[in-house]
Every structure is written in structure tokens, then in C-alpha cells.
Amino acid sequence: MTSDKLYAKIQKGDYEEKSPYPQYGEVAKGNITASADREMKNIWREERHTLKLQFKKDLRRYMETGRKKFGNKRWENIWNYVWELGHSAGYDEILGCAIDLAELL
């Protein structure tokens, strides 16, 4: 996988949650029940987790393209580093950090 393909997937929204996240105060307003609120949040969190794992897998595929394969421990260190640097700005920033790091590997 190339960085351009990965960036295109980010821009297309392939790693964005499609499930709605309940708005704050909907339970208090009586619009939904507390159990429905919890269920919606759990579905959203599960989808977010699944999409994050898919991004992590795709990023690893990009990072290993043209290089020797990383061991799991080394990959986890790389992932944790680029995640910590870029996650607050989004997946495109994580990819940017990974591209910068790839030049050093």
C-alpha cells in the first residue's frame, strides 16, 4: 500500500464511524432511554475500535512496503509512537508522522 492510497482512504472517510453517537442530554429530555443511550454508545465505540484496528493494519502494510517486516514488538513501538504524536489531529496526521519516521527506518 502506498501513502497516497492510505491518504485517499482517510479522505474518503473509510476510518470514520458511521453509527450515530447520542447527543448529550437526550436522556434527560426524554428523547431516548438510558439503556438505548448506553447501547448506542457501545455500538459507536465498537465501530471506532474496529476502524482504528483497520487503520493500524493498513498503516503497518504501508510501513512495511519495500522494507523488511517488523516484529510485533517493534511494530507496537512504532504504532504507539506515531499514535501519540498524531492522534489528536486525526489519521492524516498519524500518517504524516509515519511517513516522516519511515524515512529514518
C-alpha positions in Angstrom: 0.0 0.0 0.0 1.3 3.5 -0.8 0.9 6.6 1.3 -1.3 8.1 -1.4 -3.7 5.2 -1.2 -3.8 5.4 2.5 -4.3 9.1 2.5 -7.2 8.7 -0.1 -8.9 6.2 2.3 -8.6 8.7 5.1 -10.1 11.5 3.0 -12.9 9.2 1.7 -13.9 8.5 5.4 -13.1 4.8 5.4 -11.9 5.1 9.0 -14.9 7.3 10.2 -17.7 6.0 12.4 -21.0 5.6 10.6 -23.0 4.9 13.7 -24.6 7.9 15.4 -23.3 9.0 18.7 -26.1 10.0 21.1 -26.2 13.7 21.8 -25.7 14.9 25.4 -28.9 15.5 27.3 -31.2 13.3 25.1 -31.9 11.0 28.1 -32.8 14.0 30.3 -35.1 15.4 27.6 -36.8 12.0 27.5 -36.0 11.5 23.8 -34.3 8.2 24.4 -34.0 5.8 27.3 -30.8 5.4 29.3 -30.4 1.8 28.1 -30.8 3.0 24.4 -28.2 5.7 25.1 -25.7 3.1 26.5 -26.4 0.8 23.6 -25.8 3.5 21.0 -22.5 4.5 22.7 -21.4 0.9 22.9 -22.1 0.3 19.2 -20.2 3.5 18.3 -17.2 2.6 20.5 -17.1 -0.9 19.0 -17.2 0.5 15.5 -14.5 3.1 16.4 -12.3 0.4 17.8 -12.7 -1.8 14.7 -11.9 1.1 12.4 -8.8 2.0 14.4 -7.5 -1.5 14.1 -8.1 -1.5 10.4 -6.2 1.8 10.1 -3.4 0.3 12.2 -3.2 -2.8 9.9 -3.2 -0.6 6.8 -0.5 1.7 8.2 1.6 -1.3 9.0 1.2 -2.6 5.4 2.4 0.8 4.2 5.3 1.0 6.6 6.5 -2.5 5.6 6.2 -1.9 1.8 9.7 -2.1 0.4 11.2 -2.8 3.8 11.7 -5.9 5.8 8.8 -6.9 8.0 8.7 -5.6 11.6 8.4 -7.9 14.5 5.2 -7.4 16.6 7.1 -5.8 19.4 8.8 -3.3 17.1 5.6 -2.6 15.3 3.8 -1.9 18.5 6.6 0.6 19.5 6.3 2.3 16.1 2.5 2.4 16.3 2.5 3.8 19.8 5.0 6.5 18.8 3.1 7.7 15.7 -0.3 7.4 17.5 1.0 9.5 20.4 2.4 12.2 18.0 -0.6 12.5 15.8 -3.9 11.1 17.1 -5.2 14.4 18.4 -5.1 15.8 14.9 -6.6 12.8 13.1 -5.5 9.9 11.0 -3.9 12.1 8.3 -1.5 13.5 10.9 -0.7 9.9 12.1 0.1 9.1 8.5 2.3 12.2 8.2 4.2 11.1 11.3 4.6 7.6 9.9 5.9 8.9 6.6 8.5 11.0 8.4 9.5 8.1 10.6 9.7 5.7 7.6 12.4 7.9 6.1 14.6 7.0 9.1 13.9 3.3 9.1 
